[in-house]
């Protein structure tokens, strides 16, 4: 085993990627590429918050989806807690600094939208924002439809794609997810840098939604 120190990011990142890959499923929206994007987002946010512990953010970025339950699973809101518990079990024997384990587990359990656990540390806020940024913009759009396909949802309501005269239901119609969840994310971001990027990416989704509905309706 490589000798590691808390600042040996190259070695820790390699090990964290390996840990995440051990139980990786077939969900292309929550795969290794997603974890890499979350870490890249987190690095951008870390540049605005030098007080944050980079190793904690690194570990939580790569281990936040260790337990990945489908969006329509009734236990979905427990996934982040289970991921946090598993991360602690996996990290402890590897010589991960024990004084940082609580911070990692909190960042993991608080990242989830469905769990609704308040992020109380700057590391948890950064990881939460970094993950949510990957749900916005064009990558977020692709992930939205990919997940909807796995859930066997329809693309949009046959005659009312925008939901002007019905309640939105993103379990039945993928397009509804933009209104049900995604347009709320920018204002929920914990850091100013993430809010700015989130608003830009949301504009892409709003434009797409209108154009999609026009084509869908044959206008």
N, C-alpha and C positions, 0 to 999 in steps of 0.2 A: 504494500500500500504506500502511496506517495505521502511524504511528510508534508503536512499542511499547517498554515498559520491562518488566523482570521483574515489577513489581507491577501492571501494567496488566491486571488479571484479566478485565475485560469484553472487551477486545480479543483477548486470548489465547484466551479461551473460545470466542469466535466463530470464530476461525481454527481451533482444534482441532476444533470441531464440523464445520467444512467439510472438514477433512482426513479425519476419520473417515467422512464421508458419501461421499467420492470412490469408495471401493471397497466400499460397503455392499451386502450381498447381500439376500436375502429372508427371512433368519432372524429371525422376530419375537421370539425369546428373547434375541437379541444385537444389537438394533437401537439407534437413537438414544435411545429411551426407557430402555433398559437402561443406556446410558452416563450419561444424566442421573441415574438412580437411584444408580449407583455413585458419582458425584461428590457427590450429596447425602449419601450414607452417609459418604463420606470427609470431608466438611465437619464432620459431627457428631463424627467421631473426631478430627479436627484440633483441635477445641475442647479435647480432653483432652491434646493434645500440641503445645503452641505451639512447641516446638523443631523441629518438622518443617518442611520447605521446601514451602510451599503451591503454588508454581508446578510443582515436580516432581510433586506429587500430582495436581494438575489435569491436567497433560499425560498422565501415565500412566493416569489414570481414563478419559480420552477416547480414548486410542490403544491400549489394551491388547488390543482385539479386531480390530486391523487385518487380521490373517490369522485367519479364523475357519473352522476345519475341522470337519466333522460329528463328533459324539461317537464314531461308529463308524468313523471314518477311521483306518487304521493309522498315519498320521503325526500323529495328534492331539496327541501329547506334544511335537511340535516347533512347534506353532502359536504359542506365546508367544514363543519365540526368534525366529521369523520376524517376528512383530509388532514385537518390540523392534528388530530390524535395520531394518525398514521405517520405524519411527518416527524413528530416528536420521537416516536418509536424508532424510526429509521435513522434519524440524525444522531441520536445519543451515542450509539455504538461506534460512530465514525469519528468521534473526537470533536464534534461540533461544539463550540464554546457553550457550556451549560447555562451560563448567565444570559445567553441570547435566545434560548429555546422558548421562553414565555413570549417574547416579542414576535418570534416567527409564527408560533401557533395562533397568536391573536391576529396577526396580519392575514393569515390564511382563513381563519373562521369569519373574519369581518369583510372579506372581499365580496361575498355573495350577496346579490340583490335579493334573492328569495329568503335568505336567512335573516335579513334585517338586523344584523348585529352592528351597533355603532362602532366606528373606527376611532379609537381613543389615542393612538400614537401616530406620529408623522409617518412612520414606516407603513403602518396599516393603511393610512390615507393614500399614500403613494401607490401601494399595490392595488388597492381598490380602484383608484383612478386609472391606473395603467391597464387593468383588465377591462374596465368599462369602455375605455377608448377603443379597444379592439372590437367592440360591438357596434361602433359607429362608422360612418363613412362607407366607402365602397367595399372594403374588406368585411365590415360589419353586415353590409347588405348581402354579400355572398354567403356569409355564415348564417344569416337569418333564413334564407331560402333553403340552404343545406339542412339546417335543423328541422325546418318545417317538413321537408321531404322525409326525413327519418321518422317524424311523428305522423306521417301520412296526412298532413293537413293540405287543404286546397291552397292555391295561389292567392285567390281573392274571392270575395262574394260574387256570384254570377251576375247580378244586376245592380248591386250597390257597392262597388269596390271601396269607396271612401267611407262608407258607414254613415251617410247623411241621414238615413231614416231607420237605423237599427243600432243595437248595441254592438260595440266592437268585441270581437272574440278571436284572439290570436292563437287559440288552440285549434280553431277550425280554418282560419284564413291567415296565411303568412303575412300579407300586406298589413293587416291590422296591428301587427307587432310594433310597427313604427309609432303608432298612436298610443297603444297600450303601455309600452315600456320605453322605447328608445328616445322619444322626444322629451322624456323626463330626465334622462341621464346628465346632460350638460349642467343643469342647475343643481344636480346632486353631487357634482364633483367636489372633492375636498380641497383641491389646490387651484389657485388662480390660473396657472399654466394649463392645467387639464381642462378647465372650464372654457378657456379660449379655443383650444383645439377642438373640444367637444362641440362647441357651437358651430364651428366651421364645417365639421363633419355632418352634423345634423342637417345643415342647409342642403347638403348633397342628397340626403335621404328625403327631405321634404320635396325637393325638385323632382327626384325620381318618382315619388309617390304620385304626384300630380300627372306626370307624363305617362306613367304606367296606367293610371285610371283612364286617361284619355284614349290610349290605344285599346285598352281592355273593352271600353264601351263603344269603340268604333267611331269616335268623334274625330 
